[in-house]
Amino acid sequence: MDLSNPNDPLLNSAIASIIMVITIIMTLIEREETDRRGIAREPSLIREQWRQAHMYHILTAWPNNCVHYLRMSNAIFYGLVHILRSNGSLHDTRYVCVEEQLALFLYMLGHNRVRDIEFIRSGETVSLYFNKVLGTIYTITERFVRQSGSETPLEIRNSAEWFSYFEVKLIQ
């Protein structure tokens, strides 16, 4: 094999083999990355129907369901939805409406657990919307919560009923 002669058939054959091996390796790497990413999926129609039925069950089917699941009445829930929507920080996404986002958040707070099967969402989706609603509620806290003054009111300070809560006892 003469490396200085570009017309050497052995050299051309070696170069072609090297290019073929590199092409095969690159194809395998590309195929593996595609398999790892998976196929882009659209939401299942059946799962979407289950989600809608579940939200209907929580919000409108029986009067106490909303209180049981979300720890608040329907009227208060829809009022909070209106406040979060009008604030502009929370809006419907392609697959999850504001009502469901808030219901996920309130369910997690009220029950201190996550049951993905309740809302038929992945843990990643539940986490995403929990954090999104939490951030939105944090932005509106100043409208509804204010810090009290640093001075204790006289009726509490002078009352024997409350005194035991503020008394410091030294144990010897």
C-alpha positions in Angstrom: 0.0 0.0 0.0 1.5 3.3 -1.1 0.1 6.2 1.0 1.5 8.8 -1.4 -0.5 7.4 -4.4 -4.2 8.4 -4.2 -5.1 5.9 -6.9 -3.8 2.9 -5.0 -6.8 0.4 -4.8 -5.7 -0.9 -1.5 -5.6 2.6 0.0 -9.0 3.4 -1.4 -10.4 0.2 -0.1 -9.0 0.9 3.4 -10.5 4.5 3.4 -13.9 3.2 2.2 -13.8 0.6 5.0 -13.0 3.2 7.7 -15.8 5.5 6.4 -18.2 2.5 6.4 -17.3 1.7 10.0 -17.7 5.3 11.1 -21.1 5.5 9.4 -22.3 2.3 11.1 -21.2 3.6 14.5 -22.8 6.9 14.0 -26.1 5.3 12.8 -26.1 3.0 15.9 -25.5 6.0 18.2 -28.2 8.0 16.6 -30.6 5.1 16.8 -29.8 4.6 20.5 -30.5 8.2 21.2 -33.8 8.1 19.4 -34.8 5.0 21.3 -33.8 6.7 24.6 -36.0 9.7 23.9 -38.9 7.6 23.0 -41.8 8.3 20.7 -43.5 11.7 21.2 -46.9 10.8 22.5 -50.2 12.6 22.4 -52.5 12.1 25.5 -54.7 9.1 25.3 -58.3 9.9 24.7 -59.4 7.3 27.3 -57.1 8.8 30.0 -58.4 12.3 29.1 -62.0 11.1 29.5 -61.1 9.6 32.9 -59.5 12.8 34.0 -62.5 14.8 33.0 -64.8 12.4 34.8 -62.7 12.5 37.9 -62.7 16.4 38.0 -66.5 16.3 37.5 -66.7 13.8 40.4 -64.7 16.1 42.6 -66.3 19.4 41.8 -70.0 18.7 40.9 -71.1 15.1 41.4 -71.8 15.2 45.2 -71.8 18.3 47.5 -69.2 16.9 49.9 -66.7 15.6 47.4 -65.0 18.9 46.9 -64.6 19.3 50.6 -63.3 15.8 51.0 -60.8 16.0 48.2 -59.8 19.6 48.2 -60.7 20.7 51.8 -62.9 23.6 50.5 -66.3 24.1 49.1 -67.0 24.4 45.3 -67.7 28.2 45.6 -64.5 28.9 47.4 -62.6 26.7 44.9 -64.0 28.5 41.9 -63.4 31.8 43.6 -59.7 30.9 44.0 -59.5 29.7 40.4 -60.9 33.1 39.3 -58.3 35.0 41.4 -55.4 32.9 40.1 -56.6 33.3 36.5 -57.2 37.1 36.8 -53.8 37.5 38.3 -52.4 36.3 35.0 -49.8 34.0 36.5 -51.8 30.8 36.1 -53.5 29.8 32.8 -54.7 26.7 31.0 -51.9 24.8 29.3 -52.3 22.5 26.3 -53.3 19.5 28.4 -54.1 20.7 32.0 -56.7 23.4 32.8 -56.3 25.7 35.8 -59.0 23.9 37.7 -57.0 20.6 37.5 -53.7 22.3 38.4 -55.3 23.8 41.5 -57.0 20.6 42.4 -53.7 18.7 42.2 -52.1 21.3 44.4 -54.9 21.3 47.0 -55.2 17.5 47.0 -51.4 17.2 47.8 -51.7 19.8 50.6 -54.8 18.5 52.1 -53.9 14.8 52.1 -50.1 15.1 52.5 -49.4 12.6 49.7 -49.4 12.2 46.0 -51.5 9.5 44.4 -50.8 9.8 40.7 -53.7 7.4 40.0 -56.2 10.0 41.4 -55.5 12.4 38.6 -54.0 10.0 36.1 -50.8 12.1 35.7 -47.2 11.3 35.9 -45.2 12.2 39.0 -43.3 14.7 36.8 -46.5 16.4 35.7 -47.8 16.5 39.2 -44.5 18.1 40.5 -44.4 20.6 37.7 -48.0 21.9 38.3 -47.6 21.8 42.1 -44.6 24.1 41.9 -46.3 26.3 39.3 -49.4 26.8 41.5 -47.2 27.2 44.6 -45.3 30.0 42.9 -48.5 31.7 41.8 -50.0 31.6 45.3 -46.8 33.0 46.7 -47.1 36.0 44.3 -50.6 36.9 45.6 -50.0 36.4 49.3 -49.6 40.1 49.9 -53.1 40.7 48.8 -54.6 38.4 51.4 -52.1 38.1 54.2 -50.4 40.8 56.1 -48.1 40.8 59.1 -49.5 41.9 62.3 -47.8 44.7 64.3 -45.0 43.7 66.7 -47.0 44.9 69.7 -49.1 42.4 71.6 -52.7 43.7 72.1 -53.5 44.7 75.6 -56.5 42.3 76.0 -54.1 39.4 75.4 -51.2 40.8 77.4 -53.3 41.6 80.5 -55.5 38.5 80.4 -54.7 35.6 82.8 -56.1 33.2 80.2 -53.3 34.0 77.7 -50.5 34.7 80.2 -49.4 31.1 80.6 -48.5 31.0 76.9 -46.1 33.9 77.2 -44.7 33.2 80.6 -41.1 31.9 80.8 -40.5 29.4 83.5 -37.0 28.6 84.7 -36.5 25.0 85.8 -33.9 24.4 88.4 
